[in-house]
Amino acid sequence: MKIEAMKITLHEMRFYAYHGVFPQEQRVGNQFVVELTFWAGVAGSVRSDELEETISYADVYEVVKAEMAIPSRLLEHVVGRISERLFATFPRMQRLVLTLSKCNPPFPGEVQSAAFTLEASRD
């Protein structure tokens, strides 16, 4: 078998965090949802069934969780930090698409969420 691509997705990671420009957002916090898809060199795990040949999904989650716990004003900044740390932590990770959504943002109208998406690859 010729493997064309290997990607892993963590859907709808939910966090309560304190990201936002307005003082109320920094004080009260809000619900956030993270979607992460990454491409990685994990072909060995397809054949071996060994965790050492892939990237632990739980470890990826812990990196995202740790960065989400650090308050920031901008979603863009949070996404950038998460992405940098993922690449630094997981050498097998080659490319990622990361979306951070703020649920019910404090806008004058009804908006379900506001989101920022970053697509990045390893240097």
N, C-alpha and C positions, 0 to 999 in steps of 0.2 A: 504494500500500500504506500502511495506517495501522499504524505501529509502536506496540504496546501497552506493551512493557517491554523493556529491554535489560539483561541481567545477564551477568556474567563470573564463572567459577568456577575457582579453582586448587585441585585435589584433592591431598590427601596430601603436602603439603610436609613433608619430614622433616628434623629437626635434632637434633644432639646438643647439649644445653645443661645449665645448672647451676641450674635452678629447683627450689626446694623449701624446706620448713620445717626439715627435719632436717639436721644438719651433714654427714652422709654424702652426702646429695643435692647439697649445695653443693660438696662436695669431689670426688665421683666422677662426678656428672652422670647423665644418663639420655637415652633417646630420646623425642622429642616429635613429634607430628604436628599440622599446622595445616591446617584446611579454611577456605577463604575464598570467599564469594560476595558480589559487590557489584553494585549497580545504578548505571548511569552514563549520562550524556547523551552517547552516542556514535553518534547516528543518522547523522551525516555519514559515518562510516566504512563503514556498511552500503552506502552509495551510491558512495563515492569510492574505496575500497580504499587509503586513505592512513593511515599510522600516526599522523600528526598529528591525526587526527580521532577517535582513541580513546585508551585508556590502555594503555601498554606493559605486557604481562604480566610481562616480565623486570624492569622497574622496580618493579613491585608486589612481586615476589619479593624483590628486594634490600632493600626497606624491611622486610619481614617478617624476613628473615635478620639484618639489623642489630639489630633489637629483640630477637630471640631470643638474640643473643650477650650481652645484658646480663643478668646473673644477678638473679633476683627470688625472693622467698619464695613468692609466691602466683601461681597461674595467672591469677587475676582481674586482677592488676596488669599482668602481661605483655600480656594481651588488651587491656586499657585503653590501654596505651602504643602498641601496634601500631595500634589503631583511630584514636587521636588523630593519630598521624603519617601514616596513610594519608589521612585527611581533609585534613590540612594540606598534604600533598604533591600530591594529585590533586584539583583543583577540580571536575572533572567527576563525581567520585564522590559519589553522593547518599545511598546507604544501603548497609549491609553486614551480613552475618551471619558471625561469626568464631568458630570452635571450636578450642581448644587442648587436645590430649589428651596426658597423661603416660602413657607405656607402662610396664606393670609397676610400678605405684606401690608404695612400701614399706608395704604393709598386712599384717596378720597372716594373711590368707587370700589365695587366688589371685584376682587381679583383672587382667584384660587391660589396662584403661586407666581413667584418671579424667579427666574433661573438664569444661571450662567453656565455655559459649557466650554470646556477647554479640550482640544485635541492636541496631544504632544507626543514626541518620540524621544528616545534617549539620544543624547549628544553624540 
